[in-house]
């Protein structure tokens, strides 16, 4: 499928008009797709990350309940799944243009998407957010057959602060607890690949997004925590292959964040691709209406195809259902 057709499909499904103007605005749970779209996809399904309440929950409100909203790929499913972490400075979630719309874009390529609603500051601080992301990865991996994806083709994508959470998940992971009583805890929390859109990466005060780190760690974070969550300093050869895009004109999160992460990946010999666009504000989402930035989804699609992630292996069911 060409990118032009994918863009049309996403625009029809999402009603995409001027997404960039809504950058970083909080949203309620993603609405159901219009009736016309139901021939392409099933209705999204929201599931809790933990039954009976999440560890460390401070209440029982919606904001205390981390969830995944599942957007199953249509019948051309290729076995790849992506967990999507919307941005919002760790205090809100841009669930529409950095969540729902992106999920439908993945669906148009045969990729199943799982939009993560993670807990936020200042009510919650690290490591709660990372725990939610790790649980999301483990959940999709442990239930891969049920969701119609392959356990070794589960990536994570994040925008802005969601990009920081994604990079944290890609640099702070474990192999699981083989003797865990919960089957989900027995599997690895390592994403198989990362996709980072204008991500918060570094805690270096010269380029850091101070608001994100304040919401994540509080007013007076410990220096060791700031350093540990400067993810450019935590890249190793085991960090997953990564695709990054940013804009030079981003004044909210400077492009140096992506550059530092890319250089760390390069030093560790981790496969990586980065695109820095000259113009464009922070929080553009798919940027379908921008004549320059709208190229990034095409570049990502090419990267996924080159890595074999858009080809359905023999033996994988053609439907996620």
C-alpha positions in Angstrom: 0.0 0.0 0.0 1.4 3.4 -0.9 1.8 6.2 1.7 -0.8 8.3 -0.2 -3.4 5.6 0.3 -2.4 5.1 3.9 -2.8 8.8 4.5 -6.2 8.9 2.9 -7.3 5.9 5.0 -6.0 7.5 8.2 -7.7 10.8 7.4 -11.0 9.1 6.8 -10.7 7.1 10.0 -9.5 9.9 12.2 -11.1 13.0 10.7 -7.6 14.5 10.7 -7.7 18.3 10.4 -4.9 20.5 11.8 -3.6 18.0 14.3 -0.5 20.1 15.1 -2.7 22.8 16.6 -3.8 20.4 19.2 -0.3 19.4 20.3 0.0 18.1 23.8 -3.7 18.6 24.7 -5.1 16.0 27.0 -7.9 13.8 25.7 -10.4 11.3 27.1 -10.3 7.7 25.9 -10.1 7.4 22.1 -13.5 7.5 20.5 -14.8 4.6 18.5 -14.1 4.8 14.8 -16.9 5.8 12.4 -19.1 3.1 11.1 -17.5 3.4 7.6 -14.2 2.2 9.1 -15.5 -1.0 10.6 -14.9 -3.0 7.5 -11.2 -2.2 7.9 -10.9 -2.8 11.6 -12.7 -4.0 14.7 -13.7 -1.6 17.4 -10.9 -0.7 19.8 -10.8 -2.6 23.0 -9.5 -1.1 26.3 -8.1 -3.5 28.8 -6.5 -2.8 32.3 -2.8 -3.5 32.6 -3.6 -5.2 36.0 -6.8 -6.8 37.1 -7.8 -5.7 40.5 -5.8 -2.5 40.6 -2.3 -1.4 39.6 0.6 -1.7 42.0 1.2 1.7 43.8 -2.3 3.0 42.8 -3.4 5.9 45.0 -7.1 5.5 44.3 -9.6 4.0 42.0 -10.3 6.9 39.6 -9.6 6.6 35.8 -6.3 8.4 36.3 -5.2 5.6 38.7 -5.9 2.8 36.1 -3.3 2.3 33.5 -4.7 0.7 30.4 -4.0 -0.5 26.8 -6.4 0.3 24.0 -6.1 -2.4 21.4 -6.4 -1.5 17.7 -6.2 -4.9 15.9 -4.7 -4.9 12.4 -7.2 -5.9 9.7 -7.0 -9.1 7.7 -3.7 -8.2 6.2 -2.0 -8.4 9.6 1.7 -9.0 9.4 2.4 -10.1 12.9 4.1 -6.8 14.1 2.7 -4.9 17.1 3.6 -1.4 18.4 2.8 0.0 21.8 2.2 3.7 21.4 2.9 6.2 24.3 1.3 9.6 23.7 3.1 12.7 25.0 2.0 15.4 27.3 4.9 16.3 29.6 4.1 13.5 32.0 1.0 15.5 33.2 -1.4 14.9 30.3 -1.8 12.5 27.3 -2.4 13.6 23.7 -4.5 10.5 23.1 -5.9 11.6 19.8 -3.2 12.8 17.4 -0.4 10.9 19.2 -2.4 7.9 20.0 -5.6 7.0 18.1 -4.6 8.5 14.8 -1.2 6.8 14.9 -2.8 3.5 15.8 -5.0 3.7 12.7 -2.0 4.6 10.6 -0.2 1.4 11.8 -3.4 -0.6 11.1 -3.4 0.6 7.5 0.1 -1.1 7.1 -1.1 -4.4 8.8 0.5 -3.5 12.2 -1.5 -3.9 15.4 -1.3 -1.0 17.8 -1.7 -0.7 21.5 -2.2 2.8 22.9 -0.9 3.1 26.4 -2.6 5.2 29.0 0.0 5.4 31.7 -0.2 7.1 35.1 1.0 10.7 35.3 2.7 13.3 37.5 2.5 15.1 39.8 0.3 12.5 41.3 2.6 9.7 40.3 6.4 9.7 40.0 9.1 7.4 38.7 9.2 4.3 38.7 5.4 4.1 38.3 5.4 5.3 34.7 8.2 3.0 33.7 6.4 0.1 35.5 3.2 0.8 33.4 5.3 0.8 30.2 7.0 -2.4 31.1 3.7 -4.1 32.0 2.3 -3.0 28.7 5.2 -4.7 26.8 5.0 -7.8 28.9 1.2 -8.0 28.4 1.4 -7.8 24.6 4.2 -10.3 24.6 2.6 -12.8 27.0 -0.7 -12.6 25.0 0.9 -12.3 21.6 -1.0 -15.2 20.1 -4.3 -13.9 21.3 -3.6 -10.5 19.8 -2.3 -11.9 16.5 1.2 -10.6 16.8 4.6 -12.3 17.2 6.3 -12.2 20.6 9.6 -11.1 19.0 8.1 -8.3 16.9 6.8 -6.0 19.6 8.0 -2.5 19.4 7.3 0.7 21.3 6.7 4.2 19.9 6.6 7.4 21.9 6.2 11.2 21.3 7.7 13.9 23.5 7.5 12.8 27.1 6.0 9.5 25.8 9.2 9.3 23.8 11.2 9.6 27.0 9.1 6.8 28.5 9.7 4.7 25.4 13.5 5.4 25.5 13.5 4.5 29.2 11.8 1.2 28.4 14.4 0.6 25.8 17.3 1.2 28.1 15.9 -0.1 31.4 14.5 -3.6 30.9 14.7 -7.1 32.2 14.2 -10.7 31.1 11.3 -11.3 33.4 10.8 -13.5 36.4 10.7 -17.2 35.3 9.2 -18.3 38.6 6.6 -15.4 38.8 3.1 -16.3 39.9 1.7 -14.0 37.2 2.5 -15.4 33.7 2.8 -11.8 32.4 5.7 -11.2 34.8 7.6 -14.1 33.4 8.3 -12.5 30.0 10.8 -9.9 28.9 10.1 -6.2 29.1 12.5 -5.3 26.3 10.9 -3.8 23.2 12.1 -5.3 19.9 12.4 -1.9 18.3 11.9 1.8 19.2 10.3 4.7 17.4 10.9 8.1 18.9 9.1 11.3 17.8 10.6 14.6 19.1 11.5 12.7 22.3 12.5 14.1 25.7 15.8 12.2 26.2 18.4 14.1 28.3 18.3 15.6 31.8 21.2 17.9 30.9 19.7 21.3 31.9 21.0 23.0 28.7 18.6 20.9 26.6 16.3 19.2 29.0 12.5 19.6 29.0 12.4 20.7 32.7 8.7 20.3 33.0 8.7 16.6 32.1 11.5 15.8 34.6 9.7 17.8 37.3 6.4 16.0 36.7 8.2 12.6 36.6 10.6 13.1 39.6 9.2 15.9 41.7 10.5 19.3 42.6 13.8 18.2 44.0 14.9 15.0 42.2 17.9 13.1 43.3 20.9 13.7 41.0 21.4 10.0 40.5 17.8 9.6 39.3 18.3 12.5 36.9 21.4 10.8 35.5 19.8 7.4 35.4 16.8 8.8 33.4 19.0 10.7 30.9 18.6 7.9 28.5 21.4 8.9 26.2 23.7 7.8 29.0 22.0 4.4 29.3 22.4 3.1 25.8 24.2 -0.3 25.4 24.6 -2.8 22.6 21.4 -4.4 23.8 19.3 -1.3 23.3 16.8 -2.0 20.5 17.1 -0.7 16.9 15.7 2.8 16.8 14.1 5.3 14.4 14.0 8.9 15.4 12.6 12.1 14.0 12.7 15.7 15.3 12.6 19.3 13.9 15.3 21.9 14.1 12.7 24.5 15.0 11.4 22.6 18.0 11.7 25.1 20.9 9.8 22.8 23.4 12.2 19.9 23.2 15.4 20.8 21.4 16.6 18.4 18.6 19.8 17.8 20.6 17.8 15.3 22.6 17.4 13.1 19.5 20.9 13.8 18.3 22.5 12.7 21.6 20.4 9.4 21.7 21.4 8.7 18.1 25.1 9.3 18.7 24.9 7.0 21.8 23.2 4.3 19.6 25.9 4.8 16.9 28.7 4.4 19.5 27.1 1.2 20.8 26.7 -0.1 17.2 22.9 -0.3 17.6 21.1 0.0 14.2 19.6 3.5 14.1 18.1 6.0 11.7 17.4 9.7 12.4 15.7 12.5 10.5 15.9 16.2 11.6 13.5 18.4 9.6 14.3 22.1 9.3 10.8 23.5 10.2 7.9 22.4 12.3 6.7 23.0 15.9 6.7 20.5 18.7 3.9 18.0 18.9 3.0 17.6 15.2 1.8 14.0 15.4 1.4 12.5 11.9 1.7 16.0 10.4 -0.4 14.9 7.4 -1.1 18.6 6.4 2.5 19.7 6.5 4.2 19.5 3.1 7.6 18.7 4.6 7.0 17.0 7.9 4.4 14.7 6.4 7.4 12.8 4.9 8.3 11.3 8.3 5.6 8.5 8.2 6.9 7.5 4.8 10.4 7.3 6.1 9.3 5.2 9.1 7.3 2.9 6.8 10.4 2.4 4.7 12.5 1.7 7.8 10.0 -0.9 9.0 9.8 -2.5 5.6 13.6 -2.7 5.4 13.7 -4.5 8.7 11.1 -7.0 7.5 8.5 -5.8 9.9 5.8 -5.2 7.3 6.0 -8.7 5.8 3.9 -11.5 7.4 6.0 -14.6 8.0 4.7 -17.9 6.8 2.5 -19.5 9.4 1.3 -16.3 11.0 -2.6 -16.0 10.8 -3.6 -13.3 8.4 -6.0 -11.9 11.0 -5.5 -10.7 14.5 -8.8 -12.3 15.4 
